[in-house]
Amino acid sequence: MKPIITIEYCPKCGWLLRAAYMAQELLTTFTDDLGGVTLRPSETGGTYIIYLNEEKIFDRKEAGHFPEIKFLKQLVRDHVNPEKSLGHSDNSEQ
C-alpha cells in the first residue's frame, strides 16, 4: 500500500490554498509513489502539520516557518523513494 500524506492546516488562518498548492505539487511529483494527499482542517489555531502515514514529518510551530516546497519534496522523497531524482529541486543552491 502506498503512503498517504496528510496536511493538517488552520482554516481560520486562511491556509487552505497553501495546503492545496502543496498537495498538488506532491501529487504531481510523486504520482507513482503516493497513495494520495489528504487535507485535514484543524480545530487548533495556527496549525500546519504534515504527516506521512500519520507520522509527523513537519510542524510549522516547531520549525518556526512554513516548509519551502523544495524542502518538502526532498523530505517526502527521502521517506517514500530515496532513489528518486527531483531534478532542479535536488540542486543544493537556493
N, C-alpha and C positions, 0 to 999 in steps of 0.2 A: 504494500500500500504506500502510495506517495505521500510525502509530508504535506501538512496543511499549515499555512501561515495565517495567523490571526493578528489583526491590527486593532487594538482597543484604543479608542480616541474619545476625547471630550466633545460632545456635540454642542454644549453651551459655549465652548471656546471657538466654535466655528472651524473645527479641524477635520470635518468630513471630506472636504475637497482634497486636502493634503493626504489623508489616508487613502482616498480613492486613486489619486495620482500614483502613490507608492504601490498600491495593489496592482494597477495597470502595468507599471514598469516591471514589477516582479513577475507577473504572469507572462509578459512579453519576453522577458529574458530567460525565464525558466519554464518554458512551455512543456518540455518533456520531463521536468524534474519535480514539479509541484502538483499536488492533487487539488489545489485551489488556494484562494486567499479569501478570508472572511473578515468583514468589517464589523466590529462589535462596539456599539456605543457604550460608554462608561457612565456610571452614576456618580463617579468621583471626579470632581472638577480638576482640570489640569492634567488629566491622564493621557498619555500617549505611549503605549507599551506594545512591543512587537513580540509575538510568541511563535515558536516553531513547535508544532505538536504540543501546545500548552506549556512548553518550557520557555521562560522569558529569555530573549536574546538581546533586547534593547529596551531601556526605560528612559524616557525623556527627563524625568525628575532626577534620576541617578546620574545621568550623563551631563545634565545642565543645558542641554540643547537638543534640537531635533536631529535625526540622522541625515546626513547628506545621502542622496540616492546612490552615489558611487560606493560609499562605505556600506550601505545596507545591502547592495548587491554582492559585495565581497563577503560580507558576513553570512548571508544566506548561502552563497556558493560554497563557502568553507564547510558548511553543515550538510548540504544536500548533494553536492557534486564537486569535490575539491579539484578534480582534474579539468573542469570546465574553464575555457578561456572566456574572459569578459571583454576582450578586445581593448578598446581605449580605456575602459574602466579598470583595467589591470595596471595602467600606467601609474607609477608612483608620484609623478609630478601633479601638483594641484593646479 
